[in-house]
Amino acid sequence: MIYEKIKSRRTIRKYARKDVPEEVLLKCVDAARLSPSGANRQPLKYVIVNDQKLLKEVFSTLSWAGYLPDYKPSEEEMPRAYIVILLDKSLRKNPGHDAGIAAMSVSIVAYDEGLGSCILGSVDREKLRKVLNVPDGLDIVLVVALGYPVENPVVDKMKDGDIKYWLDENGVLHVPKRKLKDIVKWNGY
Ligand SMILES: Cc1cc2nc3c(=O)[nH]c(=O)nc-3n(C[C@H](O)[C@H](O)[C@H](O)COP(=O)(O)O)c2cc1C
């Protein structure tokens, strides 16, 4: 069930040394292609990265787990693919909400295929533009890192409004989420 998938999906930042099949990567982009788009303008373009040399170069443009500066993939645990989400400025001046929706489509289809993913907004866009030869008419909006997971983060109850994810003594990442009753009102605030 889709709710169960959404509930159990967690951001994965450490990946196995195993290639992601190209048809799975294309399927993820196809899911993004078919996702909702404001005014149906469909201004997004995608670059799939799975070349070994480029994987390392893209990695060098990304920032991981801001609340846990030491918690980032080692060289062995690096993502095995990326889907870079671009805005084609000839089709729309800003991405609105389309890129986030597309990133979630990629992420959830990837998860359904057994993959882990991390949506990254903290990107050295100037450097990544050079690495991937992205022309001026396209903006880099988000990067989705992909690979088979080698970690198993869990959702946790939020304590005292602290949003920071944390590591327990076994190295398991805990991700605090606000309670449903604290974020929802019926029929007006
Ligand atoms: C728009 C967006 C940007 C994000 N950027 C980063 C990032 O730059 N680096 C990172 O490690 N995680 C990034 N994340 C992942 C979030 O930290 C993660 O979704 C959050 O901690 C909740 O964890 P969960 O996805 O397991 O529920 C981003 C997520 C979103 C939706």
PDBQT file of the ligand as one rigid body, heavy atoms in Angstrom, charges set to zero:
ROOT
HETATM    1  C1  LIG A 201      14.067  19.693  -0.253  1.00  0.00    +0.000 C 
HETATM    2  C2  LIG A 201      14.974  18.792   0.560  1.00  0.00    +0.000 A 
HETATM    3  C3  LIG A 201      16.325  19.076   0.617  1.00  0.00    +0.000 A 
HETATM    4  C4  LIG A 201      17.183  18.220   1.331  1.00  0.00    +0.000 A 
HETATM    5  N1  LIG A 201      18.526  18.472   1.310  1.00  0.00    +0.000 NA
HETATM    6  C5  LIG A 201      19.364  17.632   1.948  1.00  0.00    +0.000 A 
HETATM    7  C6  LIG A 201      20.769  17.828   1.848  1.00  0.00    +0.000 A 
HETATM    8  O1  LIG A 201      21.251  18.748   1.196  1.00  0.00    +0.000 OA
HETATM    9  N2  LIG A 201      21.580  16.937   2.472  1.00  0.00    +0.000 N 
HETATM   10  C7  LIG A 201      21.073  15.867   3.186  1.00  0.00    +0.000 A 
HETATM   11  O2  LIG A 201      21.874  15.080   3.716  1.00  0.00    +0.000 OA
HETATM   12  N3  LIG A 201      19.755  15.656   3.281  1.00  0.00    +0.000 NA
HETATM   13  C8  LIG A 201      18.873  16.501   2.680  1.00  0.00    +0.000 A 
HETATM   14  N4  LIG A 201      17.517  16.275   2.738  1.00  0.00    +0.000 N 
HETATM   15  C9  LIG A 201      16.999  15.135   3.496  1.00  0.00    +0.000 C 
HETATM   16  C10 LIG A 201      16.349  15.569   4.823  1.00  0.00    +0.000 C 
HETATM   17  O3  LIG A 201      17.362  15.865   5.759  1.00  0.00    +0.000 OA
HETATM   18  C11 LIG A 201      15.441  14.432   5.333  1.00  0.00    +0.000 C 
HETATM   19  O4  LIG A 201      14.362  14.267   4.446  1.00  0.00    +0.000 OA
HETATM   20  C12 LIG A 201      14.907  14.728   6.726  1.00  0.00    +0.000 C 
HETATM   21  O5  LIG A 201      15.941  14.696   7.680  1.00  0.00    +0.000 OA
HETATM   22  C13 LIG A 201      13.822  13.734   7.158  1.00  0.00    +0.000 C 
HETATM   23  O6  LIG A 201      14.270  12.417   7.064  1.00  0.00    +0.000 OA
HETATM   24  P1  LIG A 201      13.428  11.326   6.263  1.00  0.00    +0.000 P 
HETATM   25  O7  LIG A 201      13.508  11.694   4.791  1.00  0.00    +0.000 OA
HETATM   26  O8  LIG A 201      14.097  10.021   6.571  1.00  0.00    +0.000 OA
HETATM   27  O9  LIG A 201      12.009  11.369   6.756  1.00  0.00    +0.000 OA
HETATM   28  C14 LIG A 201      16.649  17.106   2.039  1.00  0.00    +0.000 A 
HETATM   29  C15 LIG A 201      15.277  16.838   1.968  1.00  0.00    +0.000 A 
HETATM   30  C16 LIG A 201      14.446  17.657   1.237  1.00  0.00    +0.000 A 
HETATM   31  C17 LIG A 201      12.971  17.333   1.150  1.00  0.00    +0.000 C 
ENDROOT
TORSDOF 0
